[in-house]
Each structure stands twice: as structure tokens, then as C-alpha cells.
Amino acid sequence: MKALIVYYTMGGRTKKTAHAIASSLSKYEVTFVPIELPGNFFQRIQVFDDFEKGKFSLIEDELNSLDAANFDLVFFGMPTYGDKPPGTFEEIMKRMKNFSGKKVIIFTTARFSGKKALEYMKKKIEAAGADVINKYNFRRFFWIGKKRAIKFGEEINEL
Ligand SMILES: Cc1cc2nc3c(=O)[nH]c(=O)nc-3n(C[C@H](O)[C@H](O)[C@H](O)COP(=O)(O)O)c2cc1C
């Protein structure tokens, strides 16, 4: 089977979580669409700001590649910003091709909240006609909870 994992990361936590989940998906051939903000801290803040203003030129290739047609399962992993996913998530939803009817797994990373961001994503995904079959909020203040991510991947692998 085939899985697509789309994730957004500014500080690396969501990337590490996505890869830890993927490491358990032995029944799946995994393709990543990473949206990784480049540069040093200040450059990343600038890119984050551009994305929040709807300027996505830096990630046009990634956005254009979003097509669920060949995948049995689609994952979205997002950080939590003020109890929501980044604005880029909306653009990802707009740009996903062949998405209706797909099985979807969502996860958020957060330091102290995250569940609301997860619910927000679930609503948007279901409005696009896809089906959220599992979700998890990886909430840790200092570390990323890699062990839990590997376990989550194992649970998905057995669905
Ligand atoms: C501008 C900003 C807003 C944030 N808001 C929240 C929040 O509302 N709740 C929370 O738990 N964490 C919040 N965080 C922490 C991030 O969600 C958390 O560190 C996340 O794992 C970062 O993922 P990344 O390293 O993949 O970018 C915020 C971080 C930033 C930079």
C-alpha cells in the first residue's frame, strides 16, 4: 500500500515526528511532501510571515505536487500556532488533487495545547470530502515524543 505524508515544519519537531511515524509503516511505501521553512531563525520567521500572508512562491513545487490519486492513506502533520495549524494548511487543502473519499490521518505537534488545531484540521478535511480515520496531538514542551510517534505509526500500520 502507499502512504503520502505532507508535513510543515519551522523548527524540526513536526519533521521528526513525521519520520518517526513513517518508520513504523512497514506495510506502506511512504512518499513525503515536506514543507520545511529554510534558513536561520530570522529567515524562517520571514518565510513564515510570507506564507501567512498567502505568498507561497517558495513552495510552489511542493504545492503543485499535492495529488492523493495514487495513495491509500494521506497524512497531514502540522505544528500548532495559536491553537490552529499554520495558514499554509488552508493552501494545502485548496491544492490537494483527487482528495475526496481518501482515508486521512492527522497529527499536530504542540508545546502546551494542540487539540483545537487537530479539530480545525479535521473539519476542513471532512469538508473536502475525505475521511479522518485517526488523529493524534503530540504535545510535549521540550522534546518531541518520538516513542509515542513510533507507536502511533504501528497502530496505523495495523488498521
Ligand atoms: C508563533 C508560534 C505560536 C505557537 N502557538 C502554540 C500554541 O498555541 N499552542 C502550543 O501548544 N504550541 C504553540 N507553539 C509551539 C509549536 O506548536 C511547537 O513548538 C511545534 O511543535 C513546532 O513544530 P515545528 O518544530 O515542526 O515547527 C507555537 C509556536 C510558535 C512559533
Ligand as a Chemical Component Dictionary entry (heavy atoms), coordinates in Angstrom:
data_LIG
# 
_chem_comp.id                   LIG 
_chem_comp.type                 NON-POLYMER 
_chem_comp.pdbx_formal_charge   0 
_chem_comp.three_letter_code    LIG 
# 
loop_
_chem_comp_atom.comp_id 
_chem_comp_atom.atom_id 
_chem_comp_atom.alt_atom_id 
_chem_comp_atom.type_symbol 
_chem_comp_atom.charge 
_chem_comp_atom.model_Cartn_x 
_chem_comp_atom.model_Cartn_y 
_chem_comp_atom.model_Cartn_z 
_chem_comp_atom.pdbx_ordinal 
LIG C1  C1  C 0 4.164  31.671 16.668 1  
LIG C2  C2  C 0 4.022  30.382 17.433 2  
LIG C3  C3  C 0 2.796  30.078 18.034 3  
LIG C4  C4  C 0 2.649  28.889 18.774 4  
LIG N1  N1  N 0 1.433  28.627 19.353 5  
LIG C5  C5  C 0 1.273  27.482 20.065 6  
LIG C6  C6  C 0 0.014  27.163 20.662 7  
LIG O1  O1  O 0 -0.981 27.871 20.548 8  
LIG N2  N2  N 0 -0.066 26.014 21.377 9  
LIG C7  C7  C 0 1.004  25.172 21.550 10 
LIG O2  O2  O 0 0.879  24.173 22.218 11 
LIG N3  N3  N 0 2.195  25.430 20.970 12 
LIG C8  C8  C 0 2.357  26.556 20.224 13 
LIG N4  N4  N 0 3.568  26.813 19.622 14 
LIG C9  C9  C 0 4.623  25.803 19.701 15 
LIG C10 C10 C 0 4.666  24.931 18.422 16 
LIG O3  O3  O 0 3.387  24.487 18.046 17 
LIG C11 C11 C 0 5.516  23.667 18.659 18 
LIG O4  O4  O 0 6.787  24.009 19.127 19 
LIG C12 C12 C 0 5.612  22.831 17.403 20 
LIG O5  O5  O 0 5.986  21.503 17.775 21 
LIG C13 C13 C 0 6.628  23.394 16.403 22 
LIG O6  O6  O 0 6.767  22.492 15.325 23 
LIG P1  P1  P 0 7.999  22.587 14.335 24 
LIG O7  O7  O 0 9.264  22.439 15.142 25 
LIG O8  O8  O 0 7.803  21.437 13.402 26 
LIG O9  O9  O 0 7.931  23.902 13.630 27 
LIG C14 C14 C 0 3.736  27.982 18.902 28 
LIG C15 C15 C 0 4.959  28.288 18.287 29 
LIG C16 C16 C 0 5.112  29.467 17.557 30 
LIG C17 C17 C 0 6.428  29.752 16.893 31 
# 
loop_
_chem_comp_bond.comp_id 
_chem_comp_bond.atom_id_1 
_chem_comp_bond.atom_id_2 
_chem_comp_bond.value_order 
_chem_comp_bond.pdbx_ordinal 
LIG C1  C2  SING 1  
LIG C2  C3  SING 2  
LIG C2  C16 DOUB 3  
LIG C3  C4  DOUB 4  
LIG C4  N1  SING 5  
LIG C4  C14 SING 6  
LIG N1  C5  DOUB 7  
LIG C5  C6  SING 8  
LIG C5  C8  SING 9  
LIG C6  O1  DOUB 10 
LIG C6  N2  SING 11 
LIG N2  C7  SING 12 
LIG C7  O2  DOUB 13 
LIG C7  N3  SING 14 
LIG N3  C8  DOUB 15 
LIG C8  N4  SING 16 
LIG N4  C9  SING 17 
LIG N4  C14 SING 18 
LIG C9  C10 SING 19 
LIG C10 O3  SING 20 
LIG C10 C11 SING 21 
LIG C11 O4  SING 22 
LIG C11 C12 SING 23 
LIG C12 O5  SING 24 
LIG C12 C13 SING 25 
LIG C13 O6  SING 26 
LIG O6  P1  SING 27 
LIG P1  O7  DOUB 28 
LIG P1  O8  SING 29 
LIG P1  O9  SING 30 
LIG C14 C15 DOUB 31 
LIG C15 C16 SING 32 
LIG C16 C17 SING 33 
# 
